Amino acid sequence: MQIQLNGRPYSVPDRVRTVGELLSELGVQDSIVMVEQNGKILEREEHPASPLEENDQVEIVRFVGGG
């Protein structure tokens, strides 16, 4: 399946079916990111149950501390 990930084409492996699985595949901890799927910001609790569909647009933003 093909999606747009942070504005770039990304081929999702067949075993990845949800946003939570995508984060795991990418090695990203869901506690330090914000995920937007097709213009909707997802709550962390929604990641495991949010299905990925062909041509979804997913944005992953990492929180970075600093001052």
CHARMM-style PDB file with segment names, atoms N, HN, CA, C and O in Angstrom:
ATOM      1  N   MET     1       0.849  -1.164   0.000  1.00  0.00      PROA
ATOM      2  CA  MET     1       0.000   0.000   0.000  1.00  0.00      PROA
ATOM      3  C   MET     1       0.896   1.229   0.000  1.00  0.00      PROA
ATOM      4  O   MET     1       1.961   1.232   0.618  1.00  0.00      PROA
ATOM      5  N   GLN     2       0.459   2.270  -0.695  1.00  0.00      PROA
ATOM      6  HN  GLN     2      -0.406   2.268  -1.196  1.00  0.00      PROA
ATOM      7  CA  GLN     2       1.189   3.526  -0.771  1.00  0.00      PROA
ATOM      8  C   GLN     2       0.472   4.593   0.056  1.00  0.00      PROA
ATOM      9  O   GLN     2      -0.748   4.736  -0.028  1.00  0.00      PROA
ATOM     10  N   ILE     3       1.232   5.334   0.848  1.00  0.00      PROA
ATOM     11  HN  ILE     3       2.223   5.218   0.916  1.00  0.00      PROA
ATOM     12  CA  ILE     3       0.701   6.474   1.578  1.00  0.00      PROA
ATOM     13  C   ILE     3       1.653   7.653   1.367  1.00  0.00      PROA
ATOM     14  O   ILE     3       2.735   7.501   0.800  1.00  0.00      PROA
ATOM     15  N   GLN     4       1.237   8.806   1.826  1.00  0.00      PROA
ATOM     16  HN  GLN     4       0.358   8.930   2.286  1.00  0.00      PROA
ATOM     17  CA  GLN     4       2.122   9.962   1.900  1.00  0.00      PROA
ATOM     18  C   GLN     4       2.534  10.087   3.358  1.00  0.00      PROA
ATOM     19  O   GLN     4       1.682  10.256   4.231  1.00  0.00      PROA
ATOM     20  N   LEU     5       3.825  10.006   3.630  1.00  0.00      PROA
ATOM     21  HN  LEU     5       4.517   9.868   2.921  1.00  0.00      PROA
ATOM     22  CA  LEU     5       4.338  10.101   4.991  1.00  0.00      PROA
ATOM     23  C   LEU     5       5.204  11.352   5.069  1.00  0.00      PROA
ATOM     24  O   LEU     5       6.251  11.435   4.426  1.00  0.00      PROA
ATOM     25  N   ASN     6       4.763  12.317   5.857  1.00  0.00      PROA
ATOM     26  HN  ASN     6       3.913  12.249   6.379  1.00  0.00      PROA
ATOM     27  CA  ASN     6       5.450  13.602   5.978  1.00  0.00      PROA
ATOM     28  C   ASN     6       5.735  14.211   4.608  1.00  0.00      PROA
ATOM     29  O   ASN     6       6.818  14.737   4.353  1.00  0.00      PROA
ATOM     30  N   GLY     7       4.725  14.124   3.727  1.00  0.00      PROA
ATOM     31  HN  GLY     7       3.845  13.696   3.934  1.00  0.00      PROA
ATOM     32  CA  GLY     7       4.805  14.760   2.426  1.00  0.00      PROA
ATOM     33  C   GLY     7       5.540  13.987   1.354  1.00  0.00      PROA
ATOM     34  O   GLY     7       5.721  14.486   0.243  1.00  0.00      PROA
ATOM     35  N   ARG     8       5.967  12.776   1.670  1.00  0.00      PROA
ATOM     36  HN  ARG     8       5.820  12.370   2.573  1.00  0.00      PROA
ATOM     37  CA  ARG     8       6.703  11.971   0.684  1.00  0.00      PROA
ATOM     38  C   ARG     8       6.027  10.612   0.495  1.00  0.00      PROA
ATOM     39  O   ARG     8       5.432  10.076   1.430  1.00  0.00      PROA
ATOM     40  N   PRO     9       6.119  10.062  -0.706  1.00  0.00      PROA
ATOM     41  CA  PRO     9       5.554   8.728  -0.930  1.00  0.00      PROA
ATOM     42  C   PRO     9       6.250   7.705  -0.035  1.00  0.00      PROA
ATOM     43  O   PRO     9       7.467   7.745   0.145  1.00  0.00      PROA
ATOM     44  N   TYR    10       5.468   6.804   0.514  1.00  0.00      PROA
ATOM     45  HN  TYR    10       4.480   6.772   0.368  1.00  0.00      PROA
ATOM     46  CA  TYR    10       6.011   5.750   1.376  1.00  0.00      PROA
ATOM     47  C   TYR    10       5.255   4.461   1.084  1.00  0.00      PROA
ATOM     48  O   TYR    10       4.024   4.444   1.064  1.00  0.00      PROA
ATOM     49  N   SER    11       5.991   3.392   0.859  1.00  0.00      PROA
ATOM     50  HN  SER    11       6.991   3.405   0.875  1.00  0.00      PROA
ATOM     51  CA  SER    11       5.400   2.083   0.628  1.00  0.00      PROA
ATOM     52  C   SER    11       5.301   1.344   1.961  1.00  0.00      PROA
ATOM     53  O   SER    11       6.315   1.014   2.576  1.00  0.00      PROA
ATOM     54  N   VAL    12       4.084   1.093   2.393  1.00  0.00      PROA
ATOM     55  HN  VAL    12       3.260   1.361   1.894  1.00  0.00      PROA
ATOM     56  CA  VAL    12       3.831   0.448   3.677  1.00  0.00      PROA
ATOM     57  C   VAL    12       3.935  -1.069   3.504  1.00  0.00      PROA
ATOM     58  O   VAL    12       3.285  -1.631   2.622  1.00  0.00      PROA
ATOM     59  N   PRO    13       4.746  -1.744   4.336  1.00  0.00      PROA
ATOM     60  CA  PRO    13       4.817  -3.208   4.259  1.00  0.00      PROA
ATOM     61  C   PRO    13       3.437  -3.837   4.503  1.00  0.00      PROA
ATOM     62  O   PRO    13       2.617  -3.285   5.236  1.00  0.00      PROA
ATOM     63  N   ASP    14       3.197  -4.979   3.888  1.00  0.00      PROA
ATOM     64  HN  ASP    14       3.863  -5.427   3.292  1.00  0.00      PROA
ATOM     65  CA  ASP    14       1.894  -5.652   4.000  1.00  0.00      PROA
ATOM     66  C   ASP    14       1.488  -5.938   5.439  1.00  0.00      PROA
ATOM     67  O   ASP    14       0.299  -5.931   5.757  1.00  0.00      PROA
ATOM     68  N   ARG    15       2.450  -6.186   6.305  1.00  0.00      PROA
ATOM     69  HN  ARG    15       3.416  -6.192   6.047  1.00  0.00      PROA
ATOM     70  CA  ARG    15       2.135  -6.547   7.696  1.00  0.00      PROA
ATOM     71  C   ARG    15       1.650  -5.353   8.521  1.00  0.00      PROA
ATOM     72  O   ARG    15       1.111  -5.535   9.613  1.00  0.00      PROA
ATOM     73  N   VAL    16       1.835  -4.142   8.010  1.00  0.00      PROA
ATOM     74  HN  VAL    16       2.272  -3.994   7.124  1.00  0.00      PROA
ATOM     75  CA  VAL    16       1.462  -2.930   8.741  1.00  0.00      PROA
ATOM     76  C   VAL    16       0.054  -2.515   8.326  1.00  0.00      PROA
ATOM     77  O   VAL    16      -0.197  -2.218   7.158  1.00  0.00      PROA
ATOM     78  N   ARG    17      -0.862  -2.497   9.296  1.00  0.00      PROA
ATOM     79  HN  ARG    17      -0.658  -2.739  10.245  1.00  0.00      PROA
ATOM     80  CA  ARG    17      -2.268  -2.210   9.005  1.00  0.00      PROA
ATOM     81  C   ARG    17      -2.815  -0.992   9.744  1.00  0.00      PROA
ATOM     82  O   ARG    17      -3.861  -0.463   9.367  1.00  0.00      PROA
ATOM     83  N   THR    18      -2.121  -0.538  10.794  1.00  0.00      PROA
ATOM     84  HN  THR    18      -1.271  -0.968  11.100  1.00  0.00      PROA
ATOM     85  CA  THR    18      -2.627   0.573  11.603  1.00  0.00      PROA
ATOM     86  C   THR    18      -1.541   1.630  11.801  1.00  0.00      PROA
ATOM     87  O   THR    18      -0.365   1.399  11.520  1.00  0.00      PROA
ATOM     88  N   VAL    19      -1.961   2.781  12.285  1.00  0.00      PROA
ATOM     89  HN  VAL    19      -2.917   2.969  12.513  1.00  0.00      PROA
ATOM     90  CA  VAL    19      -1.006   3.842  12.591  1.00  0.00      PROA
ATOM     91  C   VAL    19      -0.029   3.367  13.674  1.00  0.00      PROA
ATOM     92  O   VAL    19       1.166   3.649  13.593  1.00  0.00      PROA
ATOM     93  N   GLY    20      -0.524   2.659  14.670  1.00  0.00      PROA
ATOM     94  HN  GLY    20      -1.495   2.430  14.736  1.00  0.00      PROA
ATOM     95  CA  GLY    20       0.350   2.141  15.725  1.00  0.00      PROA
ATOM     96  C   GLY    20       1.409   1.207  15.172  1.00  0.00      PROA
ATOM     97  O   GLY    20       2.571   1.274  15.574  1.00  0.00      PROA
ATOM     98  N   GLU    21       1.019   0.340  14.255  1.00  0.00      PROA
ATOM     99  HN  GLU    21       0.076   0.286  13.929  1.00  0.00      PROA
ATOM    100  CA  GLU    21       1.984  -0.579  13.634  1.00  0.00      PROA
ATOM    101  C   GLU    21       2.981   0.185  12.771  1.00  0.00      PROA
ATOM    102  O   GLU    21       4.151  -0.190  12.700  1.00  0.00      PROA
ATOM    103  N   LEU    22       2.529   1.254  12.115  1.00  0.00      PROA
ATOM    104  HN  LEU    22       1.578   1.559  12.173  1.00  0.00      PROA
ATOM    105  CA  LEU    22       3.434   2.080  11.320  1.00  0.00      PROA
ATOM    106  C   LEU    22       4.498   2.716  12.215  1.00  0.00      PROA
ATOM    107  O   LEU    22       5.681   2.723  11.872  1.00  0.00      PROA
ATOM    108  N   LEU    23       4.076   3.248  13.362  1.00  0.00      PROA
ATOM    109  HN  LEU    23       3.116   3.242  13.641  1.00  0.00      PROA
ATOM    110  CA  LEU    23       5.036   3.844  14.284  1.00  0.00      PROA
ATOM    111  C   LEU    23       6.056   2.809  14.745  1.00  0.00      PROA
ATOM    112  O   LEU    23       7.249   3.102  14.819  1.00  0.00      PROA
ATOM    113  N   SER    24       5.594   1.608  15.052  1.00  0.00      PROA
ATOM    114  HN  SER    24       4.625   1.370  14.992  1.00  0.00      PROA
ATOM    115  CA  SER    24       6.515   0.534  15.451  1.00  0.00      PROA
ATOM    116  C   SER    24       7.477   0.197  14.330  1.00  0.00      PROA
ATOM    117  O   SER    24       8.672   0.020  14.571  1.00  0.00      PROA
ATOM    118  N   GLU    25       6.977   0.105  13.114  1.00  0.00      PROA
ATOM    119  HN  GLU    25       6.006   0.248  12.918  1.00  0.00      PROA
ATOM    120  CA  GLU    25       7.806  -0.201  11.943  1.00  0.00      PROA
ATOM    121  C   GLU    25       8.895   0.854  11.763  1.00  0.00      PROA
ATOM    122  O   GLU    25      10.020   0.536  11.376  1.00  0.00      PROA
ATOM    123  N   LEU    26       8.555   2.099  12.046  1.00  0.00      PROA
ATOM    124  HN  LEU    26       7.642   2.357  12.360  1.00  0.00      PROA
ATOM    125  CA  LEU    26       9.501   3.196  11.881  1.00  0.00      PROA
ATOM    126  C   LEU    26      10.421   3.362  13.094  1.00  0.00      PROA
ATOM    127  O   LEU    26      11.362   4.155  13.059  1.00  0.00      PROA
ATOM    128  N   GLY    27      10.146   2.614  14.163  1.00  0.00      PROA
ATOM    129  HN  GLY    27       9.382   1.970  14.191  1.00  0.00      PROA
ATOM    130  CA  GLY    27      10.951   2.725  15.378  1.00  0.00      PROA
ATOM    131  C   GLY    27      10.690   4.002  16.154  1.00  0.00      PROA
ATOM    132  O   GLY    27      11.584   4.541  16.806  1.00  0.00      PROA
ATOM    133  N   VAL    28       9.447   4.484  16.076  1.00  0.00      PROA
ATOM    134  HN  VAL    28       8.721   4.047  15.545  1.00  0.00      PROA
ATOM    135  CA  VAL    28       9.069   5.738  16.727  1.00  0.00      PROA
ATOM    136  C   VAL    28       8.210   5.436  17.947  1.00  0.00      PROA
ATOM    137  O   VAL    28       7.240   4.683  17.863  1.00  0.00      PROA
ATOM    138  N   GLN    29       8.573   6.031  19.083  1.00  0.00      PROA
ATOM    139  HN  GLN    29       9.361   6.644  19.151  1.00  0.00      PROA
ATOM    140  CA  GLN    29       7.761   5.873  20.294  1.00  0.00      PROA
ATOM    141  C   GLN    29       6.555   6.806  20.203  1.00  0.00      PROA
ATOM    142  O   GLN    29       6.709   8.008  19.983  1.00  0.00      PROA
ATOM    143  N   ASP    30       5.372   6.258  20.372  1.00  0.00      PROA
ATOM    144  HN  ASP    30       5.246   5.282  20.551  1.00  0.00      PROA
ATOM    145  CA  ASP    30       4.187   7.096  20.225  1.00  0.00      PROA
ATOM    146  C   ASP    30       4.038   8.114  21.341  1.00  0.00      PROA
ATOM    147  O   ASP    30       3.231   9.036  21.226  1.00  0.00      PROA
ATOM    148  N   SER    31       4.801   7.969  22.418  1.00  0.00      PROA
ATOM    149  HN  SER    31       5.457   7.220  22.511  1.00  0.00      PROA
ATOM    150  CA  SER    31       4.700   8.919  23.529  1.00  0.00      PROA
ATOM    151  C   SER    31       5.407  10.240  23.244  1.00  0.00      PROA
ATOM    152  O   SER    31       5.205  11.212  23.971  1.00  0.00      PROA
ATOM    153  N   ILE    32       6.236  10.294  22.195  1.00  0.00      PROA
ATOM    154  HN  ILE    32       6.401   9.504  21.604  1.00  0.00      PROA
ATOM    155  CA  ILE    32       6.977  11.527  21.911  1.00  0.00      PROA
ATOM    156  C   ILE    32       6.624  12.125  20.553  1.00  0.00      PROA
ATOM    157  O   ILE    32       7.362  12.961  20.031  1.00  0.00      PROA
ATOM    158  N   VAL    33       5.502  11.703  19.980  1.00  0.00      PROA
ATOM    159  HN  VAL    33       4.902  11.024  20.404  1.00  0.00      PROA
ATOM    160  CA  VAL    33       5.104  12.228  18.676  1.00  0.00      PROA
ATOM    161  C   VAL    33       3.635  12.624  18.667  1.00  0.00      PROA
ATOM    162  O   VAL    33       2.851  12.208  19.520  1.00  0.00      PROA
ATOM    163  N   MET    34       3.289  13.430  17.687  1.00  0.00      PROA
ATOM    164  HN  MET    34       3.926  13.768  16.994  1.00  0.00      PROA
ATOM    165  CA  MET    34       1.914  13.757  17.369  1.00  0.00      PROA
ATOM    166  C   MET    34       1.686  13.217  15.964  1.00  0.00      PROA
ATOM    167  O   MET    34       2.520  13.411  15.080  1.00  0.00      PROA
ATOM    168  N   VAL    35       0.559  12.541  15.754  1.00  0.00      PROA
ATOM    169  HN  VAL    35      -0.119  12.384  16.473  1.00  0.00      PROA
ATOM    170  CA  VAL    35       0.253  11.974  14.448  1.00  0.00      PROA
ATOM    171  C   VAL    35      -1.024  12.613  13.910  1.00  0.00      PROA
ATOM    172  O   VAL    35      -2.038  12.714  14.599  1.00  0.00      PROA
ATOM    173  N   GLU    36      -0.933  13.038  12.652  1.00  0.00      PROA
ATOM    174  HN  GLU    36      -0.109  12.955  12.092  1.00  0.00      PROA
ATOM    175  CA  GLU    36      -2.094  13.552  11.942  1.00  0.00      PROA
ATOM    176  C   GLU    36      -2.352  12.606  10.773  1.00  0.00      PROA
ATOM    177  O   GLU    36      -1.442  12.301  10.002  1.00  0.00      PROA
ATOM    178  N   GLN    37      -3.575  12.151  10.648  1.00  0.00      PROA
ATOM    179  HN  GLN    37      -4.314  12.399  11.274  1.00  0.00      PROA
ATOM    180  CA  GLN    37      -3.954  11.250   9.562  1.00  0.00      PROA
ATOM    181  C   GLN    37      -5.075  11.898   8.773  1.00  0.00      PROA
ATOM    182  O   GLN    37      -6.169  12.116   9.295  1.00  0.00      PROA
ATOM    183  N   ASN    38      -4.798  12.207   7.511  1.00  0.00      PROA
ATOM    184  HN  ASN    38      -3.909  12.030   7.087  1.00  0.00      PROA
ATOM    185  CA  ASN    38      -5.789  12.832   6.632  1.00  0.00      PROA
ATOM    186  C   ASN    38      -6.401  14.084   7.249  1.00  0.00      PROA
ATOM    187  O   ASN    38      -7.610  14.300   7.175  1.00  0.00      PROA
ATOM    188  N   GLY    39      -5.541  14.912   7.865  1.00  0.00      PROA
ATOM    189  HN  GLY    39      -4.559  14.737   7.926  1.00  0.00      PROA
ATOM    190  CA  GLY    39      -5.992  16.179   8.416  1.00  0.00      PROA
ATOM    191  C   GLY    39      -6.564  16.120   9.811  1.00  0.00      PROA
ATOM    192  O   GLY    39      -6.939  17.156  10.361  1.00  0.00      PROA
ATOM    193  N   LYS    40      -6.645  14.926  10.408  1.00  0.00      PROA
ATOM    194  HN  LYS    40      -6.341  14.085   9.961  1.00  0.00      PROA
ATOM    195  CA  LYS    40      -7.190  14.774  11.757  1.00  0.00      PROA
ATOM    196  C   LYS    40      -6.070  14.391  12.713  1.00  0.00      PROA
ATOM    197  O   LYS    40      -5.351  13.419  12.479  1.00  0.00      PROA
ATOM    198  N   ILE    41      -5.923  15.154  13.787  1.00  0.00      PROA
ATOM    199  HN  ILE    41      -6.506  15.944  13.977  1.00  0.00      PROA
ATOM    200  CA  ILE    41      -4.929  14.818  14.801  1.00  0.00      PROA
ATOM    201  C   ILE    41      -5.465  13.661  15.625  1.00  0.00      PROA
ATOM    202  O   ILE    41      -6.585  13.706  16.134  1.00  0.00      PROA
ATOM    203  N   LEU    42      -4.642  12.620  15.748  1.00  0.00      PROA
ATOM    204  HN  LEU    42      -3.732  12.584  15.335  1.00  0.00      PROA
ATOM    205  CA  LEU    42      -5.041  11.425  16.490  1.00  0.00      PROA
ATOM    206  C   LEU    42      -4.555  11.497  17.933  1.00  0.00      PROA
ATOM    207  O   LEU    42      -3.424  11.903  18.200  1.00  0.00      PROA
ATOM    208  N   GLU    43      -5.413  11.104  18.845  1.00  0.00      PROA
ATOM    209  HN  GLU    43      -6.332  10.774  18.628  1.00  0.00      PROA
ATOM    210  CA  GLU    43      -4.991  10.921  20.234  1.00  0.00      PROA
ATOM    211  C   GLU    43      -4.099   9.681  20.288  1.00  0.00      PROA
ATOM    212  O   GLU    43      -4.263   8.763  19.484  1.00  0.00      PROA
ATOM    213  N   ARG    44      -3.174   9.651  21.216  1.00  0.00      PROA
ATOM    214  HN  ARG    44      -3.041  10.397  21.869  1.00  0.00      PROA
ATOM    215  CA  ARG    44      -2.257   8.514  21.343  1.00  0.00      PROA
ATOM    216  C   ARG    44      -3.028   7.193  21.459  1.00  0.00      PROA
ATOM    217  O   ARG    44      -2.608   6.176  20.908  1.00  0.00      PROA
ATOM    218  N   GLU    45      -4.143   7.215  22.171  1.00  0.00      PROA
ATOM    219  HN  GLU    45      -4.484   8.042  22.619  1.00  0.00      PROA
ATOM    220  CA  GLU    45      -4.930   5.996  22.373  1.00  0.00      PROA
ATOM    221  C   GLU    45      -5.550   5.492  21.071  1.00  0.00      PROA
ATOM    222  O   GLU    45      -5.926   4.323  20.981  1.00  0.00      PROA
ATOM    223  N   GLU    46      -5.661   6.354  20.066  1.00  0.00      PROA
ATOM    224  HN  GLU    46      -5.355   7.303  20.139  1.00  0.00      PROA
ATOM    225  CA  GLU    46      -6.252   5.977  18.782  1.00  0.00      PROA
ATOM    226  C   GLU    46      -5.257   5.272  17.850  1.00  0.00      PROA
ATOM    227  O   GLU    46      -5.676   4.583  16.921  1.00  0.00      PROA
ATOM    228  N   HSD    47      -3.966   5.431  18.078  1.00  0.00      PROA
ATOM    229  HN  HSD    47      -3.625   5.991  18.833  1.00  0.00      PROA
ATOM    230  CA  HSD    47      -2.959   4.879  17.169  1.00  0.00      PROA
ATOM    231  C   HSD    47      -3.143   3.387  16.874  1.00  0.00      PROA
ATOM    232  O   HSD    47      -3.127   2.997  15.707  1.00  0.00      PROA
ATOM    233  N   PRO    48      -3.318   2.537  17.904  1.00  0.00      PROA
ATOM    234  CA  PRO    48      -3.429   1.094  17.607  1.00  0.00      PROA
ATOM    235  C   PRO    48      -4.662   0.708  16.804  1.00  0.00      PROA
ATOM    236  O   PRO    48      -4.651  -0.312  16.115  1.00  0.00      PROA
ATOM    237  N   ALA    49      -5.723   1.503  16.880  1.00  0.00      PROA
ATOM    238  HN  ALA    49      -5.732   2.331  17.440  1.00  0.00      PROA
ATOM    239  CA  ALA    49      -6.979   1.134  16.227  1.00  0.00      PROA
ATOM    240  C   ALA    49      -7.255   1.919  14.949  1.00  0.00      PROA
ATOM    241  O   ALA    49      -8.281   1.700  14.305  1.00  0.00      PROA
ATOM    242  N   SER    50      -6.361   2.828  14.570  1.00  0.00      PROA
ATOM    243  HN  SER    50      -5.527   3.005  15.092  1.00  0.00      PROA
ATOM    244  CA  SER    50      -6.590   3.649  13.377  1.00  0.00      PROA
ATOM    245  C   SER    50      -6.031   2.948  12.147  1.00  0.00      PROA
ATOM    246  O   SER    50      -4.814   2.876  11.975  1.00  0.00      PROA
ATOM    247  N   PRO    51      -6.909   2.431  11.291  1.00  0.00      PROA
ATOM    248  CA  PRO    51      -6.439   1.690  10.123  1.00  0.00      PROA
ATOM    249  C   PRO    51      -5.793   2.606   9.087  1.00  0.00      PROA
ATOM    250  O   PRO    51      -6.204   3.752   8.905  1.00  0.00      PROA
ATOM    251  N   LEU    52      -4.786   2.082   8.419  1.00  0.00      PROA
ATOM    252  HN  LEU    52      -4.452   1.151   8.566  1.00  0.00      PROA
ATOM    253  CA  LEU    52      -4.171   2.777   7.294  1.00  0.00      PROA
ATOM    254  C   LEU    52      -4.869   2.344   6.017  1.00  0.00      PROA
ATOM    255  O   LEU    52      -5.183   1.168   5.831  1.00  0.00      PROA
ATOM    256  N   GLU    53      -5.104   3.304   5.145  1.00  0.00      PROA
ATOM    257  HN  GLU    53      -4.848   4.259   5.295  1.00  0.00      PROA
ATOM    258  CA  GLU    53      -5.751   3.039   3.863  1.00  0.00      PROA
ATOM    259  C   GLU    53      -4.848   3.553   2.739  1.00  0.00      PROA
ATOM    260  O   GLU    53      -4.020   4.438   2.952  1.00  0.00      PROA
ATOM    261  N   GLU    54      -5.017   2.995   1.559  1.00  0.00      PROA
ATOM    262  HN  GLU    54      -5.690   2.276   1.386  1.00  0.00      PROA
ATOM    263  CA  GLU    54      -4.285   3.448   0.378  1.00  0.00      PROA
ATOM    264  C   GLU    54      -4.429   4.968   0.229  1.00  0.00      PROA
ATOM    265  O   GLU    54      -5.524   5.514   0.366  1.00  0.00      PROA
ATOM    266  N   ASN    55      -3.322   5.630  -0.048  1.00  0.00      PROA
ATOM    267  HN  ASN    55      -2.433   5.186  -0.159  1.00  0.00      PROA
ATOM    268  CA  ASN    55      -3.253   7.075  -0.281  1.00  0.00      PROA
ATOM    269  C   ASN    55      -3.517   7.941   0.946  1.00  0.00      PROA
ATOM    270  O   ASN    55      -3.721   9.147   0.809  1.00  0.00      PROA
ATOM    271  N   ASP    56      -3.517   7.351   2.149  1.00  0.00      PROA
ATOM    272  HN  ASP    56      -3.351   6.372   2.261  1.00  0.00      PROA
ATOM    273  CA  ASP    56      -3.622   8.171   3.355  1.00  0.00      PROA
ATOM    274  C   ASP    56      -2.479   9.172   3.392  1.00  0.00      PROA
ATOM    275  O   ASP    56      -1.393   8.925   2.865  1.00  0.00      PROA
ATOM    276  N   GLN    57      -2.746  10.298   4.021  1.00  0.00      PROA
ATOM    277  HN  GLN    57      -3.628  10.498   4.449  1.00  0.00      PROA
ATOM    278  CA  GLN    57      -1.702  11.287   4.260  1.00  0.00      PROA
ATOM    279  C   GLN    57      -1.439  11.314   5.758  1.00  0.00      PROA
ATOM    280  O   GLN    57      -2.305  11.682   6.551  1.00  0.00      PROA
ATOM    281  N   VAL    58      -0.228  10.915   6.127  1.00  0.00      PROA
ATOM    282  HN  VAL    58       0.476  10.616   5.483  1.00  0.00      PROA
ATOM    283  CA  VAL    58       0.156  10.801   7.527  1.00  0.00      PROA
ATOM    284  C   VAL    58       1.325  11.753   7.801  1.00  0.00      PROA
ATOM    285  O   VAL    58       2.331  11.754   7.092  1.00  0.00      PROA
ATOM    286  N   GLU    59       1.159  12.546   8.834  1.00  0.00      PROA
ATOM    287  HN  GLU    59       0.342  12.545   9.410  1.00  0.00      PROA
ATOM    288  CA  GLU    59       2.236  13.430   9.281  1.00  0.00      PROA
ATOM    289  C   GLU    59       2.610  13.003  10.694  1.00  0.00      PROA
ATOM    290  O   GLU    59       1.746  12.842  11.556  1.00  0.00      PROA
ATOM    291  N   ILE    60       3.902  12.824  10.919  1.00  0.00      PROA
ATOM    292  HN  ILE    60       4.604  12.955  10.219  1.00  0.00      PROA
ATOM    293  CA  ILE    60       4.414  12.464  12.244  1.00  0.00      PROA
ATOM    294  C   ILE    60       5.348  13.588  12.671  1.00  0.00      PROA
ATOM    295  O   ILE    60       6.337  13.882  12.000  1.00  0.00      PROA
ATOM    296  N   VAL    61       5.020  14.208  13.794  1.00  0.00      PROA
ATOM    297  HN  VAL    61       4.216  13.970  14.339  1.00  0.00      PROA
ATOM    298  CA  VAL    61       5.816  15.303  14.322  1.00  0.00      PROA
ATOM    299  C   VAL    61       6.398  14.876  15.662  1.00  0.00      PROA
ATOM    300  O   VAL    61       5.666  14.469  16.565  1.00  0.00      PROA
ATOM    301  N   ARG    62       7.719  14.972  15.786  1.00  0.00      PROA
ATOM    302  HN  ARG    62       8.313  15.303  15.053  1.00  0.00      PROA
ATOM    303  CA  ARG    62       8.386  14.614  17.032  1.00  0.00      PROA
ATOM    304  C   ARG    62       8.517  15.853  17.917  1.00  0.00      PROA
ATOM    305  O   ARG    62       8.825  16.947  17.445  1.00  0.00      PROA
ATOM    306  N   PHE    63       8.274  15.651  19.215  1.00  0.00      PROA
ATOM    307  HN  PHE    63       8.024  14.762  19.599  1.00  0.00      PROA
ATOM    308  CA  PHE    63       8.454  16.726  20.167  1.00  0.00      PROA
ATOM    309  C   PHE    63       9.922  16.811  20.558  1.00  0.00      PROA
ATOM    310  O   PHE    63      10.545  15.801  20.886  1.00  0.00      PROA
ATOM    311  N   VAL    64      10.464  18.007  20.521  1.00  0.00      PROA
ATOM    312  HN  VAL    64       9.958  18.828  20.255  1.00  0.00      PROA
ATOM    313  CA  VAL    64      11.863  18.220  20.854  1.00  0.00      PROA
ATOM    314  C   VAL    64      11.935  19.303  21.919  1.00  0.00      PROA
ATOM    315  O   VAL    64      11.380  20.390  21.758  1.00  0.00      PROA
ATOM    316  N   GLY    65      12.626  18.992  23.003  1.00  0.00      PROA
ATOM    317  HN  GLY    65      13.078  18.110  23.133  1.00  0.00      PROA
ATOM    318  CA  GLY    65      12.790  19.978  24.072  1.00  0.00      PROA
ATOM    319  C   GLY    65      13.936  20.924  23.740  1.00  0.00      PROA
ATOM    320  O   GLY    65      14.816  20.618  22.934  1.00  0.00      PROA
ATOM    321  N   GLY    66      13.895  22.029  24.360  1.00  0.00      PROA
ATOM    322  HN  GLY    66      13.181  22.277  25.014  1.00  0.00      PROA
ATOM    323  CA  GLY    66      14.980  22.979  24.155  1.00  0.00      PROA
ATOM    324  C   GLY    66      14.603  24.333  24.712  1.00  0.00      PROA
ATOM    325  O   GLY    66      13.517  24.520  25.261  1.00  0.00      PROA
ATOM    326  N   GLY    67      15.491  25.245  24.566  1.00  0.00      PROA
ATOM    327  HN  GLY    67      16.373  25.093  24.120  1.00  0.00      PROA
ATOM    328  CA  GLY    67      15.178  26.545  25.122  1.00  0.00      PROA
ATOM    329  C   GLY    67      15.970  27.644  24.511  1.00  0.00      PROA
ATOM    330  OT1 GLY    67      15.809  28.805  24.887  1.00  0.00      PROA
TER     331      GLY     67
END
